[in-house]
Amino acid sequence: MRNKIIIGNWKMNLSLADAQDLTFKLKSSIKVERPAEITVCPPSVYLLTISNILKDTPHIKTGAQNMFYKEEGAYTGEVSPKMLKDLHIEMVIIGHSERRQYFNESDKDVNLKIKAALKFGLTPVFCVGEDLKIREKGEAESQVKNQVLEGIKDLNSADIEKLIIAYEPVWAIGTGKICSGEDANKIIKMIRSTIKEKSTPQISETVRILYGGSVKSDNFGEHIKYPDIDGGLVGGASLNFEEFMKLIDLASNAHSQVQSHSV
Ligand code: 13P
């Protein structure tokens, strides 16, 4: 059975003091492992501070929001997978739509980053999602499928199994417009069947696929009950301690319900 997972993507938000305060609050409220896995992704300049606070709390992981695909060298301003490993970071968001949109990251870059993350033992949180124009043209499924295929190009099944995939429709990010649970589940099912084509049926049932885009505690209950939606990649709501805790509770309860049905 797949564990549910909630990942907080803080993006370029919070002062250092606020980031520390939020982390200490999470740490003191989540003393033991929850049924849902939890990760926070602070801005890269805070990674060391936040991962140090959480180092004796292995059930709350620290992830990065981005990295370059080169190991080291003259790449001013970039952070390498090797450096993330040095900080004991276990996860890295790759191909977020904001990286694609504002920093011109291509599918090819995303593929190289996924390969580099895997080489260094980092779990890629591989983001895909269509923009509004594509959705209105009825091409959401074909574009997302294409992004998935390009992102996992040349990966073997063992590597594909290590991915977490996040379906984040661009039009739903930070807009308050949520993709319905039914629509999100439909695309996520398609992603799962694409994974099946490129690996094995067993692996396609193991890979976790999350929904992201205006996730809040008052809308996510609808999403998390769908069996193919394994959790959330959360932006704005992850900056608020109470909201983030509610999302962790929703995912934990959904996990426990699935578990009780499967025994
Ligand atoms: P919001 O939850 O703020 O819409 O952001 C979603 C997102 O981009 C998470 O990576």
py3Dmol code that shows the C-alpha trace and the ligand (Angstrom):
import py3Dmol

protein = """\
ATOM      1  CA  MET A   1       0.000   0.000   0.000  1.00  0.00           C
ATOM      2  CA  ARG A   2       1.237   3.489  -0.833  1.00  0.00           C
ATOM      3  CA  ASN A   3       1.793   5.871   2.090  1.00  0.00           C
ATOM      4  CA  LYS A   4       0.156   9.269   1.794  1.00  0.00           C
ATOM      5  CA  ILE A   5       2.530  12.208   1.790  1.00  0.00           C
ATOM      6  CA  ILE A   6       2.212  15.952   2.379  1.00  0.00           C
ATOM      7  CA  ILE A   7       5.012  18.166   1.076  1.00  0.00           C
ATOM      8  CA  GLY A   8       5.173  21.856   1.962  1.00  0.00           C
ATOM      9  CA  ASN A   9       6.790  23.971  -0.745  1.00  0.00           C
ATOM     10  CA  TRP A  10       7.597  27.264   0.972  1.00  0.00           C
ATOM     11  CA  LYS A  11       8.784  28.806  -2.329  1.00  0.00           C
ATOM     12  CA  MET A  12      10.556  32.173  -1.843  1.00  0.00           C
ATOM     13  CA  ASN A  13       8.725  33.007   1.372  1.00  0.00           C
ATOM     14  CA  LEU A  14       9.341  33.538   5.114  1.00  0.00           C
ATOM     15  CA  SER A  15      12.120  35.326   6.952  1.00  0.00           C
ATOM     16  CA  LEU A  16      14.721  33.078   8.532  1.00  0.00           C
ATOM     17  CA  ALA A  17      13.168  33.718  11.948  1.00  0.00           C
ATOM     18  CA  ASP A  18       9.670  32.814  10.673  1.00  0.00           C
ATOM     19  CA  ALA A  19      11.000  29.694   8.932  1.00  0.00           C
ATOM     20  CA  GLN A  20      12.671  28.558  12.172  1.00  0.00           C
ATOM     21  CA  ASP A  21       9.564  29.339  14.193  1.00  0.00           C
ATOM     22  CA  LEU A  22       7.330  27.320  11.847  1.00  0.00           C
ATOM     23  CA  THR A  23       9.771  24.393  11.917  1.00  0.00           C
ATOM     24  CA  PHE A  24       9.988  24.377  15.728  1.00  0.00           C
ATOM     25  CA  LYS A  25       6.185  24.426  15.933  1.00  0.00           C
ATOM     26  CA  LEU A  26       5.908  21.451  13.566  1.00  0.00           C
ATOM     27  CA  LYS A  27       8.611  19.594  15.435  1.00  0.00           C
ATOM     28  CA  SER A  28       7.014  20.068  18.847  1.00  0.00           C
ATOM     29  CA  SER A  29       3.537  19.132  17.557  1.00  0.00           C
ATOM     30  CA  ILE A  30       4.550  16.075  15.545  1.00  0.00           C
ATOM     31  CA  LYS A  31       6.536  14.092  18.075  1.00  0.00           C
ATOM     32  CA  VAL A  32       5.873  10.666  16.610  1.00  0.00           C
ATOM     33  CA  GLU A  33       5.479   9.312  13.116  1.00  0.00           C
ATOM     34  CA  ARG A  34       2.088  10.026  11.516  1.00  0.00           C
ATOM     35  CA  PRO A  35       0.357   7.724   9.014  1.00  0.00           C
ATOM     36  CA  ALA A  36       1.101  10.397   6.387  1.00  0.00           C
ATOM     37  CA  GLU A  37       4.727  11.209   5.566  1.00  0.00           C
ATOM     38  CA  ILE A  38       5.722  14.867   5.953  1.00  0.00           C
ATOM     39  CA  THR A  39       8.361  16.974   4.170  1.00  0.00           C
ATOM     40  CA  VAL A  40       9.063  20.710   4.213  1.00  0.00           C
ATOM     41  CA  CYS A  41      10.979  22.410   1.398  1.00  0.00           C
ATOM     42  CA  PRO A  42      12.488  25.711   2.543  1.00  0.00           C
ATOM     43  CA  PRO A  43      14.370  28.168   0.316  1.00  0.00           C
ATOM     44  CA  SER A  44      17.897  26.861  -0.320  1.00  0.00           C
ATOM     45  CA  VAL A  45      19.606  29.449   1.919  1.00  0.00           C
ATOM     46  CA  TYR A  46      17.641  28.056   4.892  1.00  0.00           C
ATOM     47  CA  LEU A  47      18.185  24.368   4.118  1.00  0.00           C
ATOM     48  CA  LEU A  48      21.035  23.816   6.555  1.00  0.00           C
ATOM     49  CA  THR A  49      19.268  25.605   9.414  1.00  0.00           C
ATOM     50  CA  ILE A  50      15.982  23.787   8.886  1.00  0.00           C
ATOM     51  CA  SER A  51      17.541  20.355   8.349  1.00  0.00           C
ATOM     52  CA  ASN A  52      19.561  20.846  11.563  1.00  0.00           C
ATOM     53  CA  ILE A  53      16.383  21.605  13.516  1.00  0.00           C
ATOM     54  CA  LEU A  54      14.765  18.468  12.078  1.00  0.00           C
ATOM     55  CA  LYS A  55      17.741  16.120  12.212  1.00  0.00           C
ATOM     56  CA  ASP A  56      16.490  14.277  15.315  1.00  0.00           C
ATOM     57  CA  THR A  57      12.941  14.188  13.893  1.00  0.00           C
ATOM     58  CA  PRO A  58      13.305  11.714  11.017  1.00  0.00           C
ATOM     59  CA  HIS A  59       9.536  11.620  10.439  1.00  0.00           C
ATOM     60  CA  ILE A  60       9.645  15.250   9.251  1.00  0.00           C
ATOM     61  CA  LYS A  61      11.974  15.422   6.285  1.00  0.00           C
ATOM     62  CA  THR A  62      13.631  18.417   4.669  1.00  0.00           C
ATOM     63  CA  GLY A  63      13.560  18.772   0.903  1.00  0.00           C
ATOM     64  CA  ALA A  64      15.004  21.258  -1.579  1.00  0.00           C
ATOM     65  CA  GLN A  65      12.974  23.262  -4.103  1.00  0.00           C
ATOM     66  CA  ASN A  66      15.449  22.962  -6.951  1.00  0.00           C
ATOM     67  CA  MET A  67      18.994  21.985  -7.904  1.00  0.00           C
ATOM     68  CA  PHE A  68      21.265  22.044 -10.945  1.00  0.00           C
ATOM     69  CA  TYR A  69      22.179  18.799 -12.702  1.00  0.00           C
ATOM     70  CA  LYS A  70      25.947  19.293 -12.584  1.00  0.00           C
ATOM     71  CA  GLU A  71      27.940  17.950  -9.678  1.00  0.00           C
ATOM     72  CA  GLU A  72      30.194  21.014  -9.286  1.00  0.00           C
ATOM     73  CA  GLY A  73      31.884  23.755 -11.309  1.00  0.00           C
ATOM     74  CA  ALA A  74      31.551  27.296 -12.602  1.00  0.00           C
ATOM     75  CA  TYR A  75      27.754  27.637 -12.390  1.00  0.00           C
ATOM     76  CA  THR A  76      27.283  30.838 -10.398  1.00  0.00           C
ATOM     77  CA  GLY A  77      24.275  30.810  -8.125  1.00  0.00           C
ATOM     78  CA  GLU A  78      23.469  27.133  -8.550  1.00  0.00           C
ATOM     79  CA  VAL A  79      23.249  24.316  -6.002  1.00  0.00           C
ATOM     80  CA  SER A  80      24.333  20.781  -6.852  1.00  0.00           C
ATOM     81  CA  PRO A  81      22.856  17.412  -5.872  1.00  0.00           C
ATOM     82  CA  LYS A  82      26.139  16.602  -4.156  1.00  0.00           C
ATOM     83  CA  MET A  83      25.773  19.696  -1.943  1.00  0.00           C
ATOM     84  CA  LEU A  84      22.212  18.720  -1.033  1.00  0.00           C
ATOM     85  CA  LYS A  85      23.450  15.266  -0.039  1.00  0.00           C
ATOM     86  CA  ASP A  86      26.092  16.903   2.151  1.00  0.00           C
ATOM     87  CA  LEU A  87      23.275  18.620   4.046  1.00  0.00           C
ATOM     88  CA  HIS A  88      21.450  15.266   4.463  1.00  0.00           C
ATOM     89  CA  ILE A  89      18.624  16.439   2.239  1.00  0.00           C
ATOM     90  CA  GLU A  90      16.619  13.464   0.931  1.00  0.00           C
ATOM     91  CA  MET A  91      14.186  14.987  -1.523  1.00  0.00           C
ATOM     92  CA  VAL A  92      14.206  17.652  -4.225  1.00  0.00           C
ATOM     93  CA  ILE A  93      11.392  19.266  -6.197  1.00  0.00           C
ATOM     94  CA  ILE A  94      12.203  19.157  -9.920  1.00  0.00           C
ATOM     95  CA  GLY A  95      10.439  20.810 -12.842  1.00  0.00           C
ATOM     96  CA  HIS A  96       8.097  22.993 -10.819  1.00  0.00           C
ATOM     97  CA  SER A  97       5.983  25.086 -13.203  1.00  0.00           C
ATOM     98  CA  GLU A  98       7.464  28.272 -11.719  1.00  0.00           C
ATOM     99  CA  ARG A  99      10.937  27.014 -12.730  1.00  0.00           C
ATOM    100  CA  ARG A 100       9.623  26.154 -16.181  1.00  0.00           C
ATOM    101  CA  GLN A 101       7.823  29.505 -16.539  1.00  0.00           C
ATOM    102  CA  TYR A 102      10.270  32.036 -15.025  1.00  0.00           C
ATOM    103  CA  PHE A 103      13.600  30.263 -15.497  1.00  0.00           C
ATOM    104  CA  ASN A 104      12.943  28.627 -18.866  1.00  0.00           C
ATOM    105  CA  GLU A 105      13.499  25.101 -17.636  1.00  0.00           C
ATOM    106  CA  SER A 106      12.815  22.698 -20.456  1.00  0.00           C
ATOM    107  CA  ASP A 107      11.707  19.074 -20.361  1.00  0.00           C
ATOM    108  CA  LYS A 108      15.303  18.200 -21.247  1.00  0.00           C
ATOM    109  CA  ASP A 109      16.625  20.129 -18.186  1.00  0.00           C
ATOM    110  CA  VAL A 110      14.042  18.396 -16.031  1.00  0.00           C
ATOM    111  CA  ASN A 111      15.144  14.993 -17.331  1.00  0.00           C
ATOM    112  CA  LEU A 112      18.821  15.797 -16.624  1.00  0.00           C
ATOM    113  CA  LYS A 113      17.961  17.006 -13.121  1.00  0.00           C
ATOM    114  CA  ILE A 114      15.930  13.876 -12.361  1.00  0.00           C
ATOM    115  CA  LYS A 115      18.847  11.695 -13.465  1.00  0.00           C
ATOM    116  CA  ALA A 116      21.341  13.720 -11.393  1.00  0.00           C
ATOM    117  CA  ALA A 117      19.109  13.598  -8.301  1.00  0.00           C
ATOM    118  CA  LEU A 118      18.765   9.818  -8.600  1.00  0.00           C
ATOM    119  CA  LYS A 119      22.510   9.408  -9.084  1.00  0.00           C
ATOM    120  CA  PHE A 120      23.038  11.094  -5.707  1.00  0.00           C
ATOM    121  CA  GLY A 121      20.288   9.168  -3.945  1.00  0.00           C
ATOM    122  CA  LEU A 122      17.854  12.078  -3.739  1.00  0.00           C
ATOM    123  CA  THR A 123      14.139  11.462  -4.275  1.00  0.00           C
ATOM    124  CA  PRO A 124      12.898  13.689  -7.111  1.00  0.00           C
ATOM    125  CA  VAL A 125       9.463  15.235  -6.673  1.00  0.00           C
ATOM    126  CA  PHE A 126       8.849  15.531 -10.384  1.00  0.00           C
ATOM    127  CA  CYS A 127       6.240  18.208 -11.244  1.00  0.00           C
ATOM    128  CA  VAL A 128       4.015  18.212 -14.298  1.00  0.00           C
ATOM    129  CA  GLY A 129       0.898  20.170 -15.220  1.00  0.00           C
ATOM    130  CA  GLU A 130      -0.839  22.057 -18.000  1.00  0.00           C
ATOM    131  CA  ASP A 131      -1.619  25.764 -18.247  1.00  0.00           C
ATOM    132  CA  LEU A 132      -5.097  27.220 -18.761  1.00  0.00           C
ATOM    133  CA  LYS A 133      -4.821  27.573 -22.559  1.00  0.00           C
ATOM    134  CA  ILE A 134      -3.928  23.906 -22.928  1.00  0.00           C
ATOM    135  CA  ARG A 135      -6.755  22.862 -20.599  1.00  0.00           C
ATOM    136  CA  GLU A 136      -9.276  24.965 -22.510  1.00  0.00           C
ATOM    137  CA  LYS A 137      -8.134  23.381 -25.763  1.00  0.00           C
ATOM    138  CA  GLY A 138      -8.821  19.953 -24.215  1.00  0.00           C
ATOM    139  CA  GLU A 139      -5.152  18.974 -24.430  1.00  0.00           C
ATOM    140  CA  ALA A 140      -4.342  18.648 -20.724  1.00  0.00           C
ATOM    141  CA  GLU A 141      -3.923  14.868 -20.784  1.00  0.00           C
ATOM    142  CA  SER A 142      -1.707  14.810 -23.861  1.00  0.00           C
ATOM    143  CA  GLN A 143       0.550  17.600 -22.578  1.00  0.00           C
ATOM    144  CA  VAL A 144       0.943  16.081 -19.130  1.00  0.00           C
ATOM    145  CA  LYS A 145       1.628  12.655 -20.655  1.00  0.00           C
ATOM    146  CA  ASN A 146       4.294  14.219 -22.836  1.00  0.00           C
ATOM    147  CA  GLN A 147       5.901  15.973 -19.845  1.00  0.00           C
ATOM    148  CA  VAL A 148       5.976  12.664 -17.965  1.00  0.00           C
ATOM    149  CA  LEU A 149       7.522  10.799 -20.918  1.00  0.00           C
ATOM    150  CA  GLU A 150      10.180  13.499 -21.450  1.00  0.00           C
ATOM    151  CA  GLY A 151      10.984  13.679 -17.739  1.00  0.00           C
ATOM    152  CA  ILE A 152      11.525   9.928 -17.359  1.00  0.00           C
ATOM    153  CA  LYS A 153      13.311   9.469 -20.693  1.00  0.00           C
ATOM    154  CA  ASP A 154      16.087   6.822 -20.477  1.00  0.00           C
ATOM    155  CA  LEU A 155      15.251   5.941 -16.873  1.00  0.00           C
ATOM    156  CA  ASN A 156      15.085   2.259 -16.047  1.00  0.00           C
ATOM    157  CA  SER A 157      12.241   0.750 -14.027  1.00  0.00           C
ATOM    158  CA  ALA A 158      14.268   0.732 -10.798  1.00  0.00           C
ATOM    159  CA  ASP A 159      14.780   4.494 -11.143  1.00  0.00           C
ATOM    160  CA  ILE A 160      11.169   5.180 -12.080  1.00  0.00           C
ATOM    161  CA  GLU A 161      10.124   3.398  -8.894  1.00  0.00           C
ATOM    162  CA  LYS A 162      12.042   5.961  -6.814  1.00  0.00           C
ATOM    163  CA  LEU A 163      10.118   8.975  -8.137  1.00  0.00           C
ATOM    164  CA  ILE A 164       7.374  10.969  -6.514  1.00  0.00           C
ATOM    165  CA  ILE A 165       5.302  12.718  -9.173  1.00  0.00           C
ATOM    166  CA  ALA A 166       3.220  15.838  -8.532  1.00  0.00           C
ATOM    167  CA  TYR A 167       0.387  16.842 -10.838  1.00  0.00           C
ATOM    168  CA  GLU A 168       0.082  20.615 -10.487  1.00  0.00           C
ATOM    169  CA  PRO A 169      -2.163  22.283 -13.065  1.00  0.00           C
ATOM    170  CA  VAL A 170      -0.547  25.697 -13.578  1.00  0.00           C
ATOM    171  CA  TRP A 171      -3.906  27.510 -13.608  1.00  0.00           C
ATOM    172  CA  ALA A 172      -4.628  26.222 -10.093  1.00  0.00           C
ATOM    173  CA  ILE A 173      -1.326  27.317  -8.523  1.00  0.00           C
ATOM    174  CA  GLY A 174      -1.691  30.262  -6.170  1.00  0.00           C
ATOM    175  CA  THR A 175      -4.958  31.277  -7.833  1.00  0.00           C
ATOM    176  CA  GLY A 176      -7.493  29.848  -5.391  1.00  0.00           C
ATOM    177  CA  LYS A 177      -8.965  27.874  -8.339  1.00  0.00           C
ATOM    178  CA  ILE A 178      -8.820  24.221  -7.479  1.00  0.00           C
ATOM    179  CA  CYS A 179      -8.909  21.369  -9.966  1.00  0.00           C
ATOM    180  CA  SER A 180     -11.740  19.110  -8.766  1.00  0.00           C
ATOM    181  CA  GLY A 181     -10.831  15.829  -7.111  1.00  0.00           C
ATOM    182  CA  GLU A 182     -12.473  13.983  -9.985  1.00  0.00           C
ATOM    183  CA  ASP A 183     -10.481  15.836 -12.667  1.00  0.00           C
ATOM    184  CA  ALA A 184      -7.213  15.559 -10.745  1.00  0.00           C
ATOM    185  CA  ASN A 185      -7.774  11.837 -10.183  1.00  0.00           C
ATOM    186  CA  LYS A 186      -8.425  11.347 -13.910  1.00  0.00           C
ATOM    187  CA  ILE A 187      -5.090  12.930 -14.881  1.00  0.00           C
ATOM    188  CA  ILE A 188      -3.265  11.136 -12.071  1.00  0.00           C
ATOM    189  CA  LYS A 189      -4.699   7.793 -13.264  1.00  0.00           C
ATOM    190  CA  MET A 190      -3.388   8.618 -16.747  1.00  0.00           C
ATOM    191  CA  ILE A 191       0.052   9.397 -15.275  1.00  0.00           C
ATOM    192  CA  ARG A 192      -0.047   6.035 -13.479  1.00  0.00           C
ATOM    193  CA  SER A 193      -0.852   4.208 -16.688  1.00  0.00           C
ATOM    194  CA  THR A 194       1.983   6.065 -18.472  1.00  0.00           C
ATOM    195  CA  ILE A 195       4.337   4.868 -15.721  1.00  0.00           C
ATOM    196  CA  LYS A 196       2.983   1.348 -16.299  1.00  0.00           C
ATOM    197  CA  GLU A 197       3.808   1.553 -20.022  1.00  0.00           C
ATOM    198  CA  LYS A 198       7.397   2.573 -19.199  1.00  0.00           C
ATOM    199  CA  SER A 199       8.040   0.245 -16.235  1.00  0.00           C
ATOM    200  CA  THR A 200       5.940  -2.558 -14.780  1.00  0.00           C
ATOM    201  CA  PRO A 201       2.384  -2.851 -13.418  1.00  0.00           C
ATOM    202  CA  GLN A 202       3.833  -3.369  -9.937  1.00  0.00           C
ATOM    203  CA  ILE A 203       5.939  -0.195 -10.124  1.00  0.00           C
ATOM    204  CA  SER A 204       3.020   1.851 -11.423  1.00  0.00           C
ATOM    205  CA  GLU A 205       1.133   0.811  -8.283  1.00  0.00           C
ATOM    206  CA  THR A 206       4.066   1.803  -6.043  1.00  0.00           C
ATOM    207  CA  VAL A 207       4.925   5.276  -7.368  1.00  0.00           C
ATOM    208  CA  ARG A 208       3.320   8.059  -5.351  1.00  0.00           C
ATOM    209  CA  ILE A 209       1.470  10.718  -7.340  1.00  0.00           C
ATOM    210  CA  LEU A 210       0.390  13.901  -5.575  1.00  0.00           C
ATOM    211  CA  TYR A 211      -1.953  16.756  -6.385  1.00  0.00           C
ATOM    212  CA  GLY A 212      -0.876  20.405  -6.020  1.00  0.00           C
ATOM    213  CA  GLY A 213      -2.576  23.717  -6.739  1.00  0.00           C
ATOM    214  CA  SER A 214      -4.468  25.848  -4.176  1.00  0.00           C
ATOM    215  CA  VAL A 215      -4.624  22.963  -1.705  1.00  0.00           C
ATOM    216  CA  LYS A 216      -6.279  24.131   1.517  1.00  0.00           C
ATOM    217  CA  SER A 217      -7.739  22.296   4.498  1.00  0.00           C
ATOM    218  CA  ASP A 218     -11.271  23.156   3.351  1.00  0.00           C
ATOM    219  CA  ASN A 219     -10.900  21.659  -0.136  1.00  0.00           C
ATOM    220  CA  PHE A 220      -8.365  18.845   0.151  1.00  0.00           C
ATOM    221  CA  GLY A 221     -10.672  16.361   1.902  1.00  0.00           C
ATOM    222  CA  GLU A 222     -12.360  15.855  -1.462  1.00  0.00           C
ATOM    223  CA  HIS A 223      -9.074  15.067  -3.227  1.00  0.00           C
ATOM    224  CA  ILE A 224      -7.384  12.850  -0.722  1.00  0.00           C
ATOM    225  CA  LYS A 225     -10.272  10.383  -0.682  1.00  0.00           C
ATOM    226  CA  TYR A 226      -9.516   9.407  -4.290  1.00  0.00           C
ATOM    227  CA  PRO A 227      -7.444   6.226  -4.298  1.00  0.00           C
ATOM    228  CA  ASP A 228      -4.990   7.414  -6.962  1.00  0.00           C
ATOM    229  CA  ILE A 229      -4.188  10.712  -5.191  1.00  0.00           C
ATOM    230  CA  ASP A 230      -1.422   9.914  -2.734  1.00  0.00           C
ATOM    231  CA  GLY A 231      -1.093  13.316  -1.084  1.00  0.00           C
ATOM    232  CA  GLY A 232      -0.458  16.975  -1.715  1.00  0.00           C
ATOM    233  CA  LEU A 233       2.294  19.341  -2.782  1.00  0.00           C
ATOM    234  CA  VAL A 234       1.243  22.435  -0.889  1.00  0.00           C
ATOM    235  CA  GLY A 235       2.349  26.033  -1.456  1.00  0.00           C
ATOM    236  CA  GLY A 236       0.611  28.873   0.399  1.00  0.00           C
ATOM    237  CA  ALA A 237      -1.149  26.687   2.959  1.00  0.00           C
ATOM    238  CA  SER A 238       2.163  25.155   4.063  1.00  0.00           C
ATOM    239  CA  LEU A 239       3.305  28.553   5.396  1.00  0.00           C
ATOM    240  CA  ASN A 240       0.569  28.531   8.002  1.00  0.00           C
ATOM    241  CA  PHE A 241       1.171  26.144  10.893  1.00  0.00           C
ATOM    242  CA  GLU A 242      -2.509  25.418  11.660  1.00  0.00           C
ATOM    243  CA  GLU A 243      -3.415  24.909   7.991  1.00  0.00           C
ATOM    244  CA  PHE A 244      -0.454  22.625   7.370  1.00  0.00           C
ATOM    245  CA  MET A 245      -1.312  20.550  10.449  1.00  0.00           C
ATOM    246  CA  LYS A 246      -4.906  20.182   9.220  1.00  0.00           C
ATOM    247  CA  LEU A 247      -3.628  18.921   5.850  1.00  0.00           C
ATOM    248  CA  ILE A 248      -1.368  16.399   7.588  1.00  0.00           C
ATOM    249  CA  ASP A 249      -4.387  15.217   9.606  1.00  0.00           C
ATOM    250  CA  LEU A 250      -6.540  14.900   6.460  1.00  0.00           C
ATOM    251  CA  ALA A 251      -3.872  12.814   4.714  1.00  0.00           C
ATOM    252  CA  SER A 252      -3.246  10.721   7.840  1.00  0.00           C
ATOM    253  CA  ASN A 253      -6.956   9.984   8.267  1.00  0.00           C
ATOM    254  CA  ALA A 254      -7.295   9.090   4.587  1.00  0.00           C
ATOM    255  CA  HIS A 255      -4.326   6.749   4.920  1.00  0.00           C
ATOM    256  CA  SER A 256      -5.795   5.055   7.998  1.00  0.00           C
ATOM    257  CA  GLN A 257      -9.147   4.607   6.212  1.00  0.00           C
ATOM    258  CA  VAL A 258      -7.559   2.958   3.174  1.00  0.00           C
ATOM    259  CA  GLN A 259      -5.555   0.726   5.501  1.00  0.00           C
ATOM    260  CA  SER A 260      -8.626  -0.386   7.454  1.00  0.00           C
ATOM    261  CA  HIS A 261     -10.443  -1.215   4.180  1.00  0.00           C
ATOM    262  CA  SER A 262      -7.520  -3.274   2.923  1.00  0.00           C
ATOM    263  CA  VAL A 263      -7.309  -5.556   6.010  1.00  0.00           C
TER     264      VAL A 263
END
"""
ligand_1 = """\
10
13P
P -0.309 26.850 -3.941
O -0.696 25.747 -2.957
O 0.088 28.117 -3.255
O -1.344 27.017 -5.002
O 1.024 26.339 -4.676
C 1.053 25.058 -5.201
C 2.428 24.739 -5.575
O 2.945 25.280 -6.547
C 3.173 23.777 -4.750
O 4.362 23.405 -5.357
"""
view = py3Dmol.view(width=600, height=400)
view.addModel(protein, "pdb")
view.setStyle({"model": 0}, {"cartoon": {"style": "trace"}})
view.addModel(ligand_1, "xyz")
view.setStyle({"model": 1}, {"stick": {}})
view.zoomTo()
view.show()
